[in-house]
C-alpha cells in the first residue's frame, strides 16, 4: 500500500514538474522579448522627441539666416557700403546709420533667442552693431567665412558660454571668403539658447540631453554628469552617425540608451542619454519575483501532493456535498466540524462563506448602484477641451492689432467656458447652464472663424431642467470640428429643444454636407458597442452612455441625416421626479 501511495505521489510530483518546466521556459523567453520590445519602444519614443527638437533648432536657425539674407539686400544696407557716395552730409550719414541700427535692434528682439547682429562695410571699414565696441577685423571675418555656423568658445577662465556665429556676404563667393565682399552681415547667438532648449527637453522626459558636433564641440544640460558626458561623447566619436539612431552603452555596470537626431543647420546632432537599467529595473524585479514564485510553487506542490493523499478524502467529500447544496440554492447549508486536521479551517471558512453569500445577495443591488455612479463619473472625466492654444493665439493676434474689444470678448467667453468645464464638484446642473457653456464654446470659434453661425432655440420652460454636466458640449464640438469647420462657405449649427410630458429632447444639427448613409450606419454601430474609435465616435458614445446610465436604456442619442446632408443628433431622456419639476412644454 505504501509503495502504491508513493508511486502515485511520484506521478503527481512528476506531473507538476512537467507542467512548470515549459511555463518556466516560456516565461524566460517572454521576459526577454518584453525587455527588447520595451527597449525598442523607449528608443523610438526618444528618437521621435529628439527629431522634434532638431526640427525646432533647424527652424530657428533658418529664421536667423533668412533675416540676414533679407537684410543684406536692404537699400539702407546697400547704401552703407560707402555712405560718402550717397551723401556728403555728416548729419545725413548719421541718420542713415541710425535707421540701419534700429532694424538690427528690431531683429534682435523679434526672436526668443538672444542674438546680436553686425553690419560691416569692407570698403570703408565702418561697422554698425547691436554690440558696443565692435570693429572691422578682416582676418577674423575671413576665418568665420569658411564655415556656415561657427562655434566660438569663450576663455575657460570666464563663466560665460561662447557664441554661434554666421556670416552673410554680398556678393556671395562660392569658395568662401570676404575678399570681394561689398557688404557683410554677422549674426550670432549665445550658446545658452541651445542649452536652454536642452534643459527644456530634459524637463519633459527622463535622462540627459546634449548637442554634439563632430569637431569636438558639444553643449550639455546643466545637470549632465561629467563622467557620463565624456563617455557619451567618446561613443559618438567612435561611430559613423546616420541621420538618427540609437546606441546602447554600459558604464560602470549601468546600461544607458543613447539616441541622436541630426540638426542639419548646425551640422551636428541632438543627443539624449537615458538610464536604461533604471527604467527596466521594475520589469527585471518582476521577472525575478516570477522565478521565485515558480520555485515556491514546485516546493508547495510537492508538499500539498503528499498532504492531499493522507488527509483530504473525508473532508473533501463533505465539502463537495456542501458545494452541491449551495449550487442548488440551499444557502443555509453548514458542514459540522468533525475533523481534527488542516481541513478544519477550510470547513470553517466554508461555513463563513455560506454566511457571506447570504449577505452578498442582499447587498448586490447596492453595489450595482455604486458601480453605476462610478462609471458615470469616469465617463464624464474623459471630456477635455482641445482648443485652448488656438484661443490664446487669437488673443495674441488681437492684442498686436490693438483690438481691445475682441480680446475682452474672447477672455470673457474663455473664462466662462473653462470655469464651467473644470468645476467637477456638481455633477448635475440646470439645462440653461449647459446651453450657456455651448454658446460660449461656439462664440469662441465664431470669433476665430467669422463664417461660423449658430442658433439656440429651446423652450424657456426647459431651462430649469436638471441634467448631467457636459452632455451638450461634446455634441456641439463634433458638429463644429467634423461638420462645418472644413466648409468654405458659411457653417451653421443649431440647437433646439422640445418636450412632451416628461420626455425631453435636445437636437444639434449642422450643415456640413459630408454625412452619408454608410458613415451614419458606422456611427450608429459604434453607439451600440462599448468602445468608440476616434474622437468623433468617442464623444458621441460618451454622452450616449451617460444618458443611459442616468435615465435608463431607452434614453441616449438618435442619429440621422438632415436636409443639408449634415449630422442630426437628438439627445432624448425621460425626466425624473426627484430632479425635475413640472415643465411647460407649450
C-alpha positions in Angstrom: 0.0 0.0 0.0 2.9 2.3 0.9 4.6 1.6 -2.4 1.4 2.2 -4.3 0.9 5.5 -2.5 4.5 6.5 -3.1 4.1 5.7 -6.8 1.0 7.9 -7.1 2.8 10.6 -5.2 5.7 10.4 -7.6 3.3 10.7 -10.5 1.8 13.9 -9.0 5.2 15.4 -8.5 6.4 14.4 -12.0 3.2 15.9 -13.5 3.8 19.1 -11.5 7.4 19.4 -12.8 6.3 18.7 -16.4 3.7 21.4 -16.1 6.0 24.1 -14.5 9.0 23.4 -16.8 7.5 24.7 -20.1 5.9 27.6 -18.2 9.3 28.5 -16.8 11.0 28.3 -20.2 8.2 30.3 -21.9 8.4 32.9 -19.1 12.2 33.4 -19.7 11.6 33.8 -23.4 8.6 36.1 -22.8 10.7 38.3 -20.4 13.5 38.7 -22.9 11.0 39.6 -25.7 9.3 42.1 -23.4 12.6 43.7 -22.4 13.7 44.0 -26.0 10.3 45.4 -27.0 10.3 47.9 -24.2 13.9 49.0 -25.1 12.8 49.5 -28.7 9.8 51.5 -27.7 11.9 53.7 -25.5 14.4 54.1 -28.4 11.7 55.1 -30.9 10.0 57.4 -28.5 13.3 59.1 -27.7 14.2 59.5 -31.4 10.8 61.0 -32.1 11.2 63.6 -29.4 14.7 64.3 -30.5 13.6 64.7 -34.1 11.1 67.3 -32.9 13.8 69.2 -31.0 16.1 69.0 -34.0 13.3 70.5 -36.2 12.8 73.3 -33.8 16.5 74.1 -33.8 16.6 73.9 -37.7 13.6 76.3 -38.0 15.1 78.8 -35.6 18.5 78.8 -37.3 16.8 79.1 -40.7 14.8 82.1 -39.5 18.0 83.8 -38.5 19.7 83.0 -41.8 16.6 84.3 -43.8 16.7 87.5 -41.9 20.4 88.2 -42.8 19.7 87.3 -46.4 16.8 89.9 -46.5 18.8 92.5 -44.5 21.8 92.4 -46.8 19.6 93.3 -49.7 18.0 96.2 -47.8 18.5 99.5 -49.6 19.9 101.2 -46.4 22.4 98.4 -46.0 23.5 98.7 -49.7 24.0 102.4 -49.2 26.1 101.7 -46.2 28.8 100.2 -48.5 30.1 103.7 -49.0 27.8 106.5 -47.5 30.2 109.2 -48.8 29.0 108.4 -52.3 25.3 108.7 -51.3 25.5 111.9 -49.3 28.3 114.2 -48.1 26.2 115.5 -45.2 27.6 114.2 -41.9 24.1 114.6 -40.3 22.5 112.6 -43.1 25.1 109.8 -42.7 24.4 109.6 -39.0 20.7 109.4 -39.7 21.1 106.6 -42.2 23.3 104.6 -39.8 20.6 105.1 -37.1 18.0 103.6 -39.5 20.1 100.5 -40.0 20.9 100.1 -36.3 17.1 100.4 -35.5 16.5 97.5 -37.9 19.2 95.4 -36.2 17.7 96.0 -32.8 14.3 95.1 -34.0 15.5 91.8 -35.4 17.5 91.1 -32.2 14.3 91.5 -30.2 12.0 89.6 -32.6 13.0 86.1 -31.6 13.1 84.2 -28.4 16.8 83.6 -28.7 19.3 86.2 -27.5 21.2 87.3 -30.7 23.5 90.0 -31.9 23.6 91.5 -35.5 26.5 93.4 -37.0 26.8 95.0 -40.5 30.3 95.6 -41.9 31.3 97.8 -44.9 34.7 96.3 -46.2 35.2 99.3 -48.4 35.2 101.9 -45.6 35.9 99.6 -42.6 32.8 101.0 -40.8 30.6 98.9 -38.5 27.0 99.1 -37.2 26.2 96.6 -34.5 23.9 95.8 -31.6 27.1 95.1 -29.6 29.1 98.2 -28.4 32.7 98.3 -29.4 32.5 96.0 -32.4 35.2 96.8 -35.0 36.0 95.6 -38.5 38.6 92.7 -38.3 39.2 91.2 -41.8 41.3 88.3 -40.5 38.6 87.2 -38.1 35.9 87.5 -40.7 37.9 85.6 -43.2 38.2 82.7 -40.6 34.4 82.8 -39.9 33.5 82.7 -43.6 34.9 79.2 -44.0 32.0 77.6 -42.0 28.3 78.2 -42.3 27.9 78.4 -38.5 30.9 78.8 -36.3 31.1 77.8 -32.6 33.3 80.2 -30.8 34.1 79.2 -27.2 35.0 81.8 -24.6 38.1 81.6 -22.5 37.9 78.9 -19.8 38.7 81.5 -17.1 35.3 83.1 -17.7 32.0 81.7 -16.6 30.2 82.8 -19.8 29.4 80.4 -22.6 30.5 81.1 -26.2 28.6 82.2 -29.2 27.5 80.6 -32.5 28.2 82.9 -35.4 27.1 83.1 -39.1 28.3 85.4 -41.9 26.3 86.5 -44.9 28.4 88.1 -47.7 27.3 90.1 -50.7 28.2 89.3 -53.4 28.4 85.6 -52.4 31.7 83.8 -53.4 31.4 80.1 -53.9 34.8 79.3 -52.4 34.1 81.3 -49.3 36.0 84.3 -48.1 35.3 88.1 -48.0 38.0 89.4 -50.4 35.4 90.6 -52.9 32.6 91.4 -50.4 30.7 94.7 -50.7 28.7 94.1 -47.5 29.0 91.6 -44.7 26.4 90.8 -42.0 27.3 88.8 -38.9 24.6 87.3 -36.8 25.4 85.4 -33.6 23.5 83.9 -30.6 24.6 82.7 -27.2 25.1 79.0 -26.7 22.9 79.4 -23.7 20.0 79.4 -26.1 20.8 75.9 -27.2 21.4 74.8 -23.6 18.0 76.3 -22.6 16.3 74.2 -25.2 18.2 71.1 -24.0 17.1 71.8 -20.4 13.5 72.2 -21.5 13.7 69.0 -23.4 15.1 67.2 -20.4 12.3 68.6 -18.1 9.7 66.9 -20.4 11.2 63.4 -20.0 13.9 61.3 -18.3 17.6 61.2 -18.8 20.0 63.9 -20.0 20.4 65.8 -23.3 23.3 67.4 -25.3 24.2 68.9 -28.6 27.2 67.2 -30.3 29.2 68.4 -33.3 31.9 66.2 -34.9 34.5 69.0 -34.4 34.8 68.2 -30.7 32.1 70.8 -29.9 29.3 69.8 -27.6 26.8 71.5 -25.3 25.1 69.7 -22.5 22.3 70.3 -20.0 23.4 72.0 -16.8 22.9 68.8 -14.7 24.7 66.4 -17.1 27.2 64.3 -15.0 30.8 64.9 -16.3 31.7 61.2 -16.4 28.6 60.3 -18.3 29.1 63.2 -20.7 32.7 62.1 -21.5 31.6 58.5 -22.2 28.7 59.7 -24.4 30.9 62.0 -26.5 33.5 59.2 -26.8 30.9 56.8 -28.0 29.7 59.3 -30.6 33.2 59.9 -31.9 33.8 56.2 -32.5 30.8 55.7 -34.7 29.7 56.9 -38.2 26.4 58.5 -37.3 23.4 58.4 -39.6 20.6 61.0 -39.5 19.1 59.4 -36.5 19.6 56.2 -34.4 20.4 54.7 -31.1 23.4 53.2 -29.2 23.4 51.1 -26.0 26.2 51.9 -23.6 27.3 50.1 -20.4 29.0 52.5 -18.0 30.1 51.3 -14.5 27.7 48.4 -14.7 24.7 50.6 -15.7 23.0 50.4 -19.1 22.3 53.6 -20.9 20.3 54.2 -24.2 21.9 56.9 -26.3 19.7 58.2 -29.1 20.5 61.0 -31.6 18.9 63.1 -34.4 20.6 65.3 -37.0 20.4 69.1 -36.8 21.2 70.0 -40.4 21.6 73.7 -40.0 24.4 73.4 -37.4 25.9 70.2 -38.9 25.5 68.4 -35.5 23.2 66.2 -33.5 20.9 66.5 -30.5 21.5 63.5 -28.2 19.5 62.0 -25.4 21.1 59.7 -22.8 18.5 57.7 -20.8 19.4 55.3 -17.9 18.0 52.1 -19.4 18.8 50.0 -16.4 16.7 52.3 -14.2 13.7 52.1 -16.5 14.0 48.3 -16.9 14.6 47.6 -13.2 10.9 47.2 -12.3 10.5 44.7 -15.1 13.5 42.7 -14.1 12.5 42.7 -10.5 9.1 41.4 -11.6 10.8 38.7 -13.6 12.9 37.6 -10.6 9.9 37.5 -8.4 8.1 35.3 -11.0 11.1 32.9 -11.0 10.9 32.8 -7.2 7.2 32.1 -7.4 7.8 29.2 -9.7 10.3 27.7 -7.3 7.9 28.1 -4.4 5.1 26.5 -6.5 7.2 23.5 -7.0 8.0 23.1 -3.3 4.5 23.7 -2.2 3.1 21.4 -4.9 5.2 18.5 -3.6 4.1 19.1 -0.1 0.5 19.5 -1.0 0.6 16.4 -3.1 1.6 14.3 0.0 -0.9 16.0 2.3 -3.8 15.7 -0.2 -3.1 11.9 -0.2 -3.3 11.5 3.5 -5.9 13.9 4.8 -8.4 15.1 2.3 -10.7 12.1 1.4 -13.4 12.5 4.1 -13.3 16.3 4.4 -13.3 16.6 0.6 -16.5 14.6 0.3 -18.1 16.8 2.9 -17.0 19.9 1.0 -18.2 18.6 -2.3 -21.6 17.7 -0.8 -21.8 21.2 0.7 -20.9 22.9 -2.6 -23.6 20.9 -4.4 -26.2 22.0 -1.9 -25.1 25.6 -2.2 -25.3 25.3 -6.0 -28.9 24.1 -5.7 -29.8 27.2 -3.7 -29.7 25.8 -0.2 -27.7 28.7 1.3 -28.4 27.6 4.9 -26.2 24.5 4.4 -23.4 24.2 7.1 -20.8 21.4 7.5 -20.4 20.0 11.0 -16.8 20.3 12.3 -15.9 16.6 12.7 -12.2 16.6 11.6 -9.1 17.3 13.5 -6.7 18.2 10.7 -5.9 21.2 8.4 -9.3 20.9 6.8 -10.9 22.2 10.0 -10.0 25.7 8.8 -11.4 25.1 5.3 -14.6 23.8 6.6 -14.9 26.7 9.0 -14.2 29.1 6.1 -16.9 27.2 4.0 -19.4 27.9 6.7 -18.3 31.6 6.8 -18.6 31.7 3.0 -22.2 30.4 3.2 -23.0 33.2 5.7 -21.3 35.8 3.4 -23.2 34.6 0.3 -26.5 35.4 2.0 -25.2 38.8 2.9 -23.8 39.4 -0.6 -27.1 38.6 -2.2 -28.8 41.3 0.0 -26.0 43.8 -0.8 -25.6 43.2 -4.6 -28.2 45.8 -5.6 -26.5 48.5 -3.5 -23.1 47.6 -5.1 -24.6 47.8 -8.6 -25.8 51.3 -7.8 -22.3 52.4 -6.6 -20.7 50.9 -9.7 -23.2 52.7 -11.9 -22.3 56.0 -10.3 -18.5 55.4 -10.5 -18.8 54.5 -14.3 -20.8 57.7 -14.9 -18.1 59.9 -13.2 -15.3 58.1 -15.1 -17.1 58.6 -18.5 -17.6 62.3 -17.7 -13.9 62.7 -16.8 -12.9 61.7 -20.4 -14.3 65.0 -21.8 -11.4 67.5 -22.2 -11.3 70.8 -24.1 -8.8 70.9 -27.1 -8.8 74.4 -28.4 -7.1 76.5 -25.6 -4.0 77.1 -27.7 -5.9 78.4 -30.7 -7.9 80.7 -28.5 -4.7 82.1 -26.9 -3.2 82.6 -30.3 -6.3 84.7 -31.3 -5.9 86.8 -28.1 -2.2 87.4 -29.0 -3.1 88.4 -32.6 -5.9 90.8 -31.5 -3.6 92.3 -28.9 -1.0 93.0 -31.6 -3.7 94.7 -33.6 -4.8 96.7 -30.6 -8.3 95.1 -30.8 -9.1 95.5 -27.1 -12.8 94.8 -27.6 -12.0 91.4 -29.3 -9.5 90.5 -26.6 -12.0 91.2 -23.8 -14.8 89.3 -25.5 -12.6 86.3 -26.1 -11.3 86.4 -22.5 -14.9 86.6 -21.1 -16.1 83.6 -23.2 -12.9 81.6 -22.5 -13.1 82.3 -18.7 -16.8 81.3 -18.5 -16.1 78.2 -20.6 -13.2 76.9 -18.5 -14.9 77.9 -15.2 -17.8 75.7 -16.2 -15.9 72.7 -17.6 -13.4 72.4 -14.8 -16.0 72.7 -11.9 -16.5 69.0 -11.2 -18.0 69.2 -7.7 -21.5 69.5 -9.1 -22.4 66.5 -11.3 -25.9 67.9 -12.1 -26.6 71.3 -13.5 -29.5 73.3 -15.0 -30.0 73.0 -18.7 -29.6 76.7 -19.1 -26.1 76.4 -17.8 -25.3 73.7 -20.4 -26.7 75.9 -23.1 -24.7 78.9 -21.9 -21.5 76.8 -22.0 -22.3 75.6 -25.5 -22.9 79.3 -26.5 -19.5 80.3 -25.1 -17.8 77.5 -26.9 -19.4 78.4 -30.3 -18.8 82.1 -29.7 -15.1 81.5 -29.2 -14.9 79.6 -32.6 -17.1 82.2 -34.3 -14.6 85.0 -33.3 -11.8 82.9 -34.8 -13.8 81.9 -37.9 -16.4 84.6 -38.8 -18.1 82.3 -41.3 -19.5 80.1 -38.4 -23.1 80.8 -37.4 -25.1 79.2 -34.6 -28.6 79.5 -33.2 -30.2 78.2 -30.0 -34.0 77.7 -29.7 -35.0 75.9 -26.5 -38.3 76.3 -24.7 -37.9 78.6 -21.7 -39.7 76.1 -19.5 -36.9 73.6 -20.1 -34.2 75.9 -18.8 -34.7 74.7 -15.2 -34.3 71.0 -16.1 -31.6 69.3 -14.1 -29.2 67.3 -16.4 -25.7 65.8 -16.2 -22.9 68.2 -16.8 -21.2 68.4 -20.2 -23.7 66.3 -22.2 -24.2 69.1 -24.9 -20.6 70.4 -25.4 -19.2 67.1 -26.9 -22.0 67.0 -29.5 -21.5 70.7 -30.4 -17.8 70.1 -30.7 -18.3 67.2 -33.1 -20.7 69.3 -35.2 -18.1 72.0 -35.4 -14.9 70.0 -36.0 -16.3 67.2 -38.1 -19.2 69.1 -39.6 -18.7 72.8 -40.5 -15.1 73.6 -39.8 -13.9 72.3 -43.2 -16.6 74.2 -45.1 -15.5 77.1 -47.3 -19.0 78.7 -47.1 -20.9 79.7 -44.0 -21.2 76.9 -41.4 -24.4 76.8 -39.4 -25.0 74.9 -36.1 -28.5 74.9 -34.5 -29.6 73.7 -31.1 -33.3 73.2 -30.5 -35.2 71.8 -27.5 -38.6 70.3 -27.2 -40.6 68.2 -24.7 -43.7 66.0 -24.5 -44.9 65.3 -21.0 -41.9 64.3 -19.1 -39.9 63.3 -22.2 -37.3 65.8 -23.4 -35.1 66.2 -26.4 -32.2 68.4 -27.5 -31.4 68.4 -31.2 -28.0 69.5 -32.6 -27.7 69.9 -36.3 -25.1 71.2 -38.8 -24.9 71.9 -42.5 -21.6 70.1 -43.0 -22.8 68.4 -46.2 -20.4 65.4 -45.8 -22.6 62.9 -44.0 -23.7 59.9 -45.9 -25.7 56.7 -45.1 -22.6 54.5 -44.8 -20.9 56.8 -42.3 -24.2 57.2 -40.4 -24.5 53.5 -40.1 -21.0 53.2 -38.8 -21.7 55.8 -36.1 -24.9 54.0 -35.1 -23.0 50.8 -34.7 -20.4 52.5 -32.5 -23.2 53.7 -30.2 -24.3 50.1 -29.7 -20.7 49.0 -28.8 -19.0 49.9 -25.6 -15.8 51.3 -27.2 -15.7 54.1 -29.6 -12.8 54.5 -32.1 -11.8 58.0 -33.0 -12.5 61.4 -31.5 -15.9 61.8 -33.1 -17.4 58.4 -32.1 -15.8 58.7 -28.6 -17.6 62.0 -27.8 -21.0 60.6 -29.1 -20.6 57.3 -27.3 -19.6 59.1 -24.1 -22.8 61.2 -24.0 -24.9 58.2 -25.1 -23.6 56.0 -22.2 -24.0 58.8 -19.6 -27.7 59.4 -20.6 -28.4 55.7 -20.5 -26.7 55.3 -17.1 -28.7 58.1 -15.6 -32.1 57.8 -17.3 -32.2 54.2 -18.5 -31.6 52.1 -21.6 -34.4 53.9 -23.5 -32.5 57.2 -23.3 -29.4 58.3 -25.3 -28.7 59.6 -28.8 -30.5 59.2 -32.1 -28.5 59.9 -35.2 -29.9 60.9 -38.6 -29.1 63.0 -41.7 -30.7 66.4 -42.1 -31.8 68.2 -45.3 -28.3 69.8 -45.6 -26.6 66.4 -45.6 -25.3 67.2 -42.1 -25.5 65.2 -39.0 -28.6 65.5 -36.8 -28.0 64.4 -33.2 -31.0 64.1 -30.8 -30.4 63.7 -27.1 -33.5 62.3 -25.5 -34.4 61.3 -22.0 -37.3 60.9 -19.6 -37.2 63.4 -16.7 -37.0 62.1 -13.1 -39.4 63.5 -10.5 -36.6 63.7 -8.0 -34.7 66.2 -10.2 -37.2 67.9 -12.4 -40.3 70.0 -11.6 -43.3 70.3 -13.9 -42.2 71.8 -17.2 -44.4 73.9 -19.5 -43.9 72.3 -23.0 -46.0 74.8 -24.9 
